[in-house]
Amino acid sequence: MSTVVGIKAAEWSTLASDEVIDRTRRALEERGIRTLVVKNRAQALVSLRELIPPGASVMTGGSTTLDQIGFTDYLVSRQHPWKNLKDAILAETDMEKQAELRRQATLADYYVGSVQAIAENGEVLNCDATGTRVGPYAYGPRNVIWVVGVQKITKDLEQALRRMREYCVPLEDQRMKSIGYPGTTLSRVLIYEKTEPDRITAVLVKEQLGF
């Protein structure tokens, strides 16, 4: 069985039960996070298409989950009614100008991504190396959508932190190195306790998505 830093991957990849999912959904909603539960990645993509209105500007954080549900390819196809802010970023070859476009894109109408873990009591954990996801999740965009495989639900915040450190960060480090980057590091960590109503929507997917 594959391992990551001495921890069995299976420890962090088991799908949550319906009972746990429902308990987590209620806890998230009590903290102000609108929560949808869908059966699979196809339904998750449909949900995103329904949640984001025509004409809205959209920005995404790097996310294996968004790749797996087909949302990344859908944005690239331009066969949608939105303004994909990442188009201009990827087209810009000047690194300073590209960085400025990334900053501006944090004020998108909708910022879409995923998280590392959600505790059953509704606390949400996210981390990244540069803050490009942590920042917009905390403040900026009027609307944030998280698409989350239910294997990311943990018993409590302590277990969520273990999941992040022992599983998510090492796997992301491996992924980055496999595509020619130096790797990643644990730099910024955000623990979401509550939010103003309806700013954030969590789409919980009953599949293993991302890591």
C-alpha positions in Angstrom: 0.0 0.0 0.0 1.3 3.5 -0.9 2.6 5.6 2.0 3.3 9.3 2.4 5.8 10.2 5.1 5.2 7.0 6.9 1.4 7.5 7.0 -0.8 5.1 5.0 -2.6 7.0 2.3 -5.8 5.1 3.1 -6.0 6.8 6.4 -6.7 10.1 4.6 -8.6 8.8 1.6 -11.7 7.0 3.1 -15.0 8.5 2.1 -17.0 9.9 4.9 -20.3 8.2 5.8 -23.7 9.8 5.0 -24.1 10.4 8.7 -20.8 12.2 9.0 -21.5 14.2 5.8 -24.9 15.3 7.1 -23.4 16.3 10.4 -20.6 18.3 8.7 -23.1 20.0 6.3 -25.2 21.2 9.3 -22.1 22.4 11.1 -20.9 24.3 8.1 -24.2 26.0 7.6 -24.3 27.0 11.3 -21.0 28.8 10.6 -22.5 30.7 7.7 -21.2 28.5 4.9 -23.9 27.4 2.4 -23.5 23.7 1.7 -24.5 21.5 -1.1 -24.0 17.7 -1.2 -23.7 16.0 -4.6 -23.2 12.4 -5.6 -20.3 12.7 -8.0 -17.9 14.9 -10.0 -20.4 15.3 -12.9 -23.0 16.8 -10.5 -20.3 19.0 -9.0 -19.6 20.5 -12.4 -23.3 21.0 -13.0 -23.6 22.8 -9.6 -20.8 25.2 -10.4 -22.5 26.0 -13.7 -25.7 26.8 -11.9 -24.1 28.7 -9.0 -22.1 31.1 -11.2 -24.3 33.6 -13.1 -23.7 34.6 -16.7 -21.4 37.6 -17.1 -19.6 37.0 -13.8 -15.8 37.2 -13.6 -14.2 33.9 -12.4 -10.8 33.1 -10.9 -9.6 29.8 -9.7 -6.9 28.7 -7.3 -4.7 25.8 -8.4 -6.8 22.7 -7.6 -6.5 19.0 -8.5 -10.2 18.7 -7.6 -11.2 21.3 -10.2 -9.1 19.5 -12.7 -10.8 16.2 -11.9 -14.4 17.4 -12.2 -13.6 19.0 -15.5 -14.0 22.7 -14.4 -10.5 23.7 -15.4 -10.9 22.4 -18.9 -14.4 23.9 -19.1 -12.9 27.4 -18.3 -10.1 26.9 -20.8 -12.6 25.9 -23.6 -14.3 29.4 -23.3 -17.6 27.6 -24.0 -19.2 29.3 -21.0 -20.9 32.6 -20.2 -18.2 34.0 -17.8 -15.1 36.1 -17.9 -12.2 33.8 -17.0 -9.6 36.1 -15.4 -6.9 33.5 -15.7 -6.9 33.8 -19.5 -5.2 37.2 -19.3 -2.8 36.0 -16.6 -1.6 33.0 -18.6 -1.3 35.2 -21.7 1.0 37.7 -20.0 4.7 36.9 -20.4 6.0 39.7 -18.3 6.3 38.2 -14.8 5.8 41.5 -12.9 2.6 42.3 -15.0 1.4 38.7 -14.5 1.8 39.1 -10.7 -0.2 42.3 -10.8 -3.0 40.6 -12.8 -3.1 37.8 -10.2 -3.5 40.4 -7.5 -6.3 42.1 -9.4 -8.0 38.7 -10.0 -8.4 38.2 -6.3 -11.4 40.6 -6.6 -13.2 38.3 -9.0 -16.9 38.0 -8.6 -16.4 34.3 -8.0 -13.3 32.6 -6.7 -13.3 28.8 -7.0 -11.1 26.2 -5.4 -10.8 23.5 -2.8 -9.5 23.1 0.7 -7.2 20.6 2.5 -9.7 19.5 5.2 -13.1 20.1 6.9 -13.6 19.1 10.5 -17.0 17.6 11.4 -17.7 20.6 13.6 -17.5 22.9 10.5 -14.0 24.3 10.9 -12.3 24.5 7.5 -8.5 24.3 6.9 -6.6 25.6 3.9 -3.0 26.2 3.2 -0.7 27.2 0.4 2.9 28.4 -0.2 2.2 31.9 -1.5 -1.2 33.0 -0.2 -2.9 33.0 -3.6 -5.7 30.9 -2.3 -5.6 31.8 1.4 -5.9 35.5 0.7 -9.0 35.4 -1.5 -10.7 32.8 0.7 -10.3 35.1 3.7 -11.2 38.4 2.0 -11.8 40.0 -1.4 -14.1 38.2 -3.7 -17.8 38.6 -3.0 -18.4 34.9 -3.6 -16.1 31.9 -2.9 -16.9 28.3 -3.9 -15.1 25.3 -2.4 -15.5 21.9 -4.2 -14.5 19.2 -1.7 -14.3 15.4 -1.9 -15.8 13.9 1.3 -12.6 12.0 2.0 -11.3 15.4 3.3 -13.8 15.4 6.2 -11.9 14.8 9.5 -13.1 14.1 13.1 -11.7 17.4 14.4 -9.3 20.3 13.8 -6.4 18.4 15.2 -6.9 15.6 12.7 -7.4 18.2 9.9 -4.0 19.7 10.7 -2.4 16.2 10.7 -4.0 15.6 7.3 -2.6 18.8 5.9 0.9 18.2 7.3 1.3 14.5 6.8 -0.6 14.0 3.6 -1.6 17.0 1.6 1.6 19.0 1.7 3.9 16.0 0.9 1.7 15.0 -2.1 1.6 18.5 -3.4 5.4 18.7 -3.1 5.7 15.5 -5.1 3.2 16.8 -7.7 5.0 20.1 -8.2 8.4 18.3 -8.6 6.9 15.9 -11.1 6.0 18.9 -13.4 9.4 20.6 -13.1 9.0 22.9 -10.2 11.2 22.9 -7.1 8.3 21.7 -4.9 6.2 23.4 -2.3 6.4 24.3 1.4 3.9 24.9 4.2 3.8 28.6 4.5 0.3 30.1 4.9 -2.5 28.4 6.9 -6.1 29.5 7.2 -8.6 28.1 9.7 -12.1 29.2 8.8 -14.3 29.5 11.8 -17.3 31.4 10.4 -18.3 33.8 7.6 -21.0 36.3 6.7 -24.0 34.3 5.3 -23.9 33.2 1.7 -20.4 34.5 0.8 -19.0 31.0 0.8 -20.6 27.9 -0.7 -19.1 24.4 -0.1 -20.0 21.7 -2.6 -19.3 18.3 -0.9 -18.8 15.6 -3.4 -19.3 11.9 -2.5 -16.2 10.9 -4.3 -12.5 10.9 -3.6 -11.3 14.1 -5.3 -8.0 15.9 -4.9 -5.8 15.1 -1.9 
